[in-house]
């Protein structure tokens, strides 16, 4: 298990330690409109990381509003769910 210490709330928050089904690159490719396979590896955005920012900002808003499209990869849906859980504790 991984433990995260939140000083403001003085609580320990348990985070599941699961092996990643896919990398962040898979999520970025999905956010850019590509059909993705979570078992496939996707190219990194070497020297062009900033091009991902609008997609990540859109994802953050979708996670906050709990408005995730149904075709979102399962691992990304789980990450948004975990983010929601953690935000409630902060």
C-alpha positions as CSV (number, residue, x, y, z in Angstrom):
1,X,0.0,0.0,0.0
2,X,1.0,3.6,-0.6
3,X,0.2,6.1,2.1
4,X,-0.3,9.8,1.5
5,X,-0.1,12.2,4.4
6,X,-2.3,15.2,4.2
7,X,-1.0,17.8,6.6
8,X,-4.0,20.2,6.4
9,X,-6.4,17.5,7.5
10,X,-3.9,15.5,9.5
11,X,-5.2,12.3,8.1
12,X,-3.7,9.3,6.4
13,X,-5.3,8.5,3.1
14,X,-4.9,5.0,1.8
15,X,-4.3,4.8,-2.0
16,X,-4.6,1.4,-3.7
17,X,-1.2,0.3,-5.1
18,X,-2.3,-1.4,-8.4
19,X,-0.1,-2.0,-11.4
20,X,-0.9,0.4,-14.2
21,X,-2.9,-1.1,-17.0
22,X,-1.7,1.5,-19.3
23,X,0.6,4.6,-19.2
24,X,-0.3,8.2,-19.2
25,X,0.5,8.3,-22.9
26,X,-2.4,6.0,-23.6
27,X,-4.7,8.5,-21.9
28,X,-3.3,11.5,-23.8
29,X,-3.8,9.7,-27.1
30,X,-7.4,8.9,-26.1
31,X,-7.9,12.6,-25.1
32,X,-6.7,13.6,-28.5
33,X,-9.5,11.6,-30.1
34,X,-7.7,8.4,-31.0
35,X,-9.1,5.0,-30.4
36,X,-6.8,3.3,-27.8
37,X,-6.1,-0.2,-26.5
38,X,-5.1,-0.1,-22.9
39,X,-2.8,-3.1,-23.4
40,X,-0.8,-1.4,-26.1
41,X,2.1,1.0,-25.5
42,X,1.9,4.5,-27.0
43,X,4.7,6.9,-27.9
44,X,5.7,9.5,-25.4
45,X,5.5,13.2,-26.3
46,X,9.2,13.9,-26.0
47,X,10.0,17.6,-26.4
48,X,6.3,18.3,-27.0
49,X,4.8,17.7,-23.6
50,X,3.1,21.2,-23.6
51,X,0.9,20.1,-26.5
52,X,-0.9,17.8,-24.0
53,X,-2.0,20.7,-21.7
54,X,-5.4,21.5,-23.3
55,X,-6.4,17.8,-23.3
56,X,-5.4,17.3,-19.7
57,X,-7.2,20.5,-18.6
58,X,-10.3,19.2,-20.4
59,X,-9.9,15.9,-18.6
60,X,-9.5,17.6,-15.2
61,X,-12.8,19.5,-15.8
62,X,-14.6,16.2,-16.8
63,X,-13.3,14.5,-13.7
64,X,-14.4,17.4,-11.4
65,X,-17.8,17.6,-13.0
66,X,-18.1,13.7,-13.1
67,X,-18.9,14.0,-16.8
68,X,-16.7,11.3,-18.2
69,X,-17.7,9.9,-21.6
70,X,-18.7,6.2,-21.6
71,X,-16.0,5.2,-24.0
72,X,-13.3,6.5,-21.6
73,X,-10.7,3.8,-21.0
74,X,-11.4,1.9,-17.7
75,X,-8.1,2.9,-16.1
76,X,-8.8,6.5,-16.8
77,X,-12.3,6.2,-15.3
78,X,-10.8,4.6,-12.3
79,X,-8.2,7.4,-12.0
80,X,-11.0,10.0,-12.1
81,X,-12.9,8.1,-9.4
82,X,-9.8,8.0,-7.2
83,X,-9.3,11.8,-7.8
84,X,-12.8,12.4,-6.7
85,X,-12.3,10.3,-3.5
86,X,-9.1,12.2,-2.6
87,X,-10.6,15.6,-3.2
88,X,-13.3,14.8,-0.7
89,X,-10.6,14.2,1.9
90,X,-8.6,17.4,1.3
